[in-house]
Amino acid sequence: MTGICWTCKKNGTIILRNAGCEIERQSDVHFNTINNAIVAANEHIDHVRRDRHYCRKVLKRTKDAIKKLDLTIERPVNQVEVEVHYSFDYAQQVHYPNDPLQPGPIYFLIQRKCCLFGVCCEAFPRQVTYLVDEVMDTGKGANTVVSYVHHYIENHGVNGSMIHLNADKCTGQKKNNSLIQYLAWRVLTHRNKSFKISFLPVGHTKFSTDWCVGLIKQLFRKTAVGSLEDIAKRY
Ligand SMILES: [Zn+2]
């Protein structure tokens, strides 16, 4: 989930508030506060830039590696000697039934919720979006995330033996621990050779899943949807 970065917001507010203030009127303490905020903001942006640069480098490397593969041949699960990159994230839920040309109020008191969880393989580029009806929704806990990731690795994507995952940092510590335990289990049981997982800083987690979900939502706003099957068929 992408929110506003707290560090950026905090530093930005201090800098903006004092932008119009004349230097003669500023006390030493005041001046130091602004200076510190500018230094902190620069350091933070550099940190984010470094992370993004690393992420882009991994994407390019995996893309080049996958280009050399013949993807028309069916391969055994996770046995292909190649490094692949997947990113996954929850998206904002959608509500149905939905009609863009809805005349007047809808018949139902409350619309049904559908939760979206996307796993994207940027090298194709192709995303698998899990549509979770509110009856099946068991929350955004560790168990759920691990189950989706497990299903994706076993059934979709390039069957690469080395996997690089990208997730956002806002998922609770417990969730990350469970995911790392699951990935360690995959390596120990020889399902995969290695795993890497990167977390982008909170508030700067715009990656491919957000982009794909954006496309789904654009289409969703324009199409009449009556049921979960409708969503699955049209997107
Ligand atoms: Zn920030």
Residues whose N, C-alpha, C, O or C-beta is under 5 A from the ligand:
A	BS01	ZN	C5 T7 C8
